[in-house]
Each structure stands twice: as structure tokens, then as C-alpha cells.
Amino acid sequence: MAKRLKAMGTNGYQNGFELSLLDDRLSQPIKRKKPTTYFVNSMSDLFHEDIPFSFID
């Protein structure tokens, strides 16, 4: 799926399967005015060894 999204030029998938930390996406839920359900980490591993604890916090 990441290869397909990269080929389509979808924002956030420029690195394909390489580790990417998208800090700007962390604040998106706070900016919502309406309650929303989020599906989180569908194509990621939040606890990957290269993810800094500061990002998880």
C-alpha cells in the first residue's frame, strides 16, 4: 500500500517504507471542532525501536 500511495504522490508517503515521523499530524486532532473517531497506526509501528520517546509522549 505504501508503494502505491508513494506512486500516487500522496502526502506522507514520499519515503515509501522508510521510517517517517510526521510531527505536523500530531496536532490535527486538537484542531477539530467536531468529535471524530480516528483509526491510528494502520500502516505504522508506534513502538518501533527508532521512534523517540518524545514523539510517543
C-alpha positions, 0 to 999 in steps of 0.5 A: 500500500505504501508503494502505491500511495508513494506512486500516487504522490500522496502526502506522507508517503514520499519515503515509501517504507522508510521510517517517517515521523510526521510531527505536523499530524500530531496536532490535527486532532486538537484542531477539530471542532467536531468529535471524530473517531480516528483509526491510528497506526494502520500502516505504522509501528508506534513502538518501533525501536527508532521512534523517540520517546518524545514523539510517543509522549 
